[in-house]
Amino acid sequence: MLVHVNLLNTDGFKVEGTIPESVLSYLKTEFGSSNVKIEEDLVDPFDTEWFKETSSRLTPGSNLKFYRKQNRMTQQELAERLGTTKQAVCAMEHDSRPISKRTAKILAGLFATSPARFI
């Protein structure tokens, strides 16, 4: 078992191993239940059905469109930043034109993310 205790203005601390209920109770009383997180109660999002279904639908083009819209850019504005045409951006967003490694690196810089999102 792993317990995380989060406190204001600190990095918090962790208690690992077999943790007696009395220690858990003390931590919750002393620091507040909302500041004590028991790791076995948490779910790894990568193991959920939602993630598996969603990730299977994600493509480099859908990621490009998401990041472009998230940054309130038009296809024309993005095309100008990439030194290409609006039609090329549209084709990349619809996965009918692959995104090159060079372009993926530029996109990663523009959107502060990993180039892997676009490959």
MOZI-V554344 format. One record per residue. N is the residue number from 1. SS is DSSP state (H for helix, E for strand, L for the rest). PHI is phi in whole degrees, -180 to 180 (* if undefined). PSI is psi in degrees with one decimal (NA if undefined). Layout:
N_SS_PHI_PSI / N_SS_PHI_PSI
//
This chain:
1_L_*_147.6 / 2_E_-133_129.9 / 3_E_-120_130.0 / 4_E_-106_133.1 / 5_E_-116_118.5 / 6_L_-104_131.6 / 7_L_-130_151.7 / 8_L_-61_142.1 / 9_L_60_21.8 / 10_L_-139_168.5 / 11_L_-86_-0.6 / 12_L_76_-170.0 / 13_E_-151_165.4 / 14_E_-123_145.6 / 15_E_-122_124.5 / 16_E_-120_156.4 / 17_L_108_-159.7 / 18_L_-81_111.8 / 19_L_-107_118.2 / 20_L_-62_148.9 / 21_H_-57_-34.6 / 22_H_-64_-35.9 / 23_H_-70_-43.2 / 24_H_-60_-44.5 / 25_H_-61_-43.6 / 26_H_-62_-46.5 / 27_H_-60_-42.6 / 28_H_-66_-39.1 / 29_H_-69_-45.9 / 30_H_-71_-41.0 / 31_H_-112_-5.7 / 32_L_90_134.6 / 33_H_-57_-35.0 / 34_H_-70_-17.1 / 35_H_-95_-5.3 / 36_E_-109_117.3 / 37_E_-114_123.4 / 38_E_-96_118.9 / 39_H_-62_-35.5 / 40_H_-70_-12.9 / 41_H_-82_-16.3 / 42_L_-86_152.9 / 43_L_-112_134.0 / 44_L_-74_115.8 / 45_H_-61_-25.9 / 46_H_-71_-14.3 / 47_H_-96_-1.9 / 48_L_-83_151.3 / 49_H_-61_-38.8 / 50_H_-56_-47.4 / 51_H_-64_-43.5 / 52_H_-63_-41.5 / 53_H_-68_-44.5 / 54_H_-67_-45.6 / 55_H_-66_-26.9 / 56_H_-72_-21.4 / 57_H_-93_-12.8 / 58_L_-77_133.9 / 59_L_-129_165.1 / 60_H_-56_-40.0 / 61_H_-66_-42.6 / 62_H_-67_-34.2 / 63_H_-66_-42.4 / 64_H_-59_-47.0 / 65_H_-62_-42.5 / 66_H_-59_-51.5 / 67_H_-66_-37.4 / 68_H_-62_-48.7 / 69_H_-67_-38.2 / 70_H_-59_-33.0 / 71_L_-96_13.7 / 72_L_52_47.3 / 73_L_-111_144.8 / 74_L_-85_166.0 / 75_H_-61_-36.9 / 76_H_-64_-44.4 / 77_H_-63_-42.8 / 78_H_-66_-41.4 / 79_H_-58_-42.5 / 80_H_-63_-40.2 / 81_H_-67_-31.8 / 82_H_-88_-11.1 / 83_L_73_37.4 / 84_L_-137_-166.6 / 85_L_-103_162.3 / 86_H_-61_-37.5 / 87_H_-64_-37.4 / 88_H_-67_-41.1 / 89_H_-63_-44.2 / 90_H_-59_-44.6 / 91_H_-64_-38.6 / 92_H_-66_-41.5 / 93_H_-65_-28.7 / 94_L_-96_10.1 / 95_L_59_21.9 / 96_L_-93_-8.2 / 97_L_-134_124.9 / 98_L_-68_154.1 / 99_L_-95_121.1 / 100_L_-71_161.8 / 101_H_-61_-39.4 / 102_H_-61_-47.7 / 103_H_-66_-39.1 / 104_H_-60_-39.4 / 105_H_-66_-40.1 / 106_H_-65_-45.3 / 107_H_-61_-42.0 / 108_H_-60_-40.7 / 109_H_-67_-41.3 / 110_H_-64_-40.1 / 111_H_-105_8.3 / 112_L_51_54.5 / 113_L_-144_-173.3 / 114_L_-85_141.7 / 115_H_-59_-25.4 / 116_H_-59_-25.1 / 117_H_-62_-23.8 / 118_H_-112_8.7 / 119_L_-116_NA
//
